[in-house]
Amino acid sequence: MSTSRTREKADGELFKSTGIDDNATSTAVTIDASENVSIGTSSITAHGYDKQLQIEGASNAHLVIAGGANEFGLAVNGGALIRNYANTPMKFYTNNTQRMEITSSGNVGIGVVPEAHHNTHSALQVGGNGVWTSYKPQGASGEMDFQHNAYYSQAHGGDRYISTDEATKYRQVSGAHQWYTAGSGSADAAISWRYGMQINNDGIVTKPLQPAFQVRPASAQSNLPLNTDTTILWGTEVADQNSDFSSNTFTAPVSGKYQLNLHLYFNQLNQGTAIYDLKIVTHNYTFVHVIDMRPFDADAPNWSFGVSVLAEMDANDTAYIVVKPYNSGSALADISTASHFSGFLAC
């Protein structure tokens, strides 16, 4: 039965409680008059939250633990499972150690207190340097980034290093996949990304930093001397995608297999000179193409030759072109400006 009970304590003070059902068969503990509390319930269910504990039976599961002015909440059947309206982070612990934090702006850190990520993005930071960010508004022109050692800073409005190390970023945007890298930088310093590769929405792959070059002579190289290795001069760069070609020489930026292509256009190949060696000279091997003029019965006024090789090169190995006319005859051979030398990193 419901009852109000007043009991006199030994010291003359009064103990008062209002709204307690202490021995009914269906309702067990209800306190209100706005101190709330209800276990087994007598229907407090307000969820406006200001002090409130409500636990009901198994057939009508309903757990609510609330808070005061700065708001803490926990509900099951009543809606939000946990809510915290105060301008403070929500922290989760195991073994008395913080394992996860949700900041007041909604970003999440697992195993780490998350950086101050920009408020236009939602962020999940894991284990220190792993970061997943996504543009908040739903719809066109959104993006999602997976980053290592980088975060989009609220204070600076750009990407910053988390700690002193290199950084990488993978981005999905406008149906495309993009990859970025950055050299080592100090914590909270601005990041200058290198845009390494993209697969666009049509499936086309581009690699803006992939080593590739094409060069040709700026002017004709005349009367190549006999019995001497003459380096061919490439004065005009048609393309040099990674700035690896200089001083008539290609320098491999990384170890790998390089496709090298040579096309030499000769004027005045002298029949009496007999033999011309065309050489692609690399650190590991010299590729030689031989022109033998002895079967000819006259000079060749114009002649072109092509050579293609797959060369194994280590980082900082070089490749350049040499021509050697030898035996007898006259030094008449010229290299035309129609010649070219090209190459790229194949694998």
PyMOL commands that set and color helices and strands:
alter all, ss='L'
color gray80, all
select helices_A, chain A and resi 58-60+271-273
alter helices_A, ss='H'
color red, helices_A
select strands_A, chain A and resi 2-8+14-21+38-39+53-55+63-65+72-75+82-84+90-94+97-102+108-110+121-126+130-135+143-148+150-152+159-161+165-173+176-185+194-199+205-206+212-216+230-231+236-240+245-246+249-251+256-269+275-282+286-292+300-313+318-326+334-335+340-345
alter strands_A, ss='S'
color yellow, strands_A
deselect
rebuild
show_as cartoon
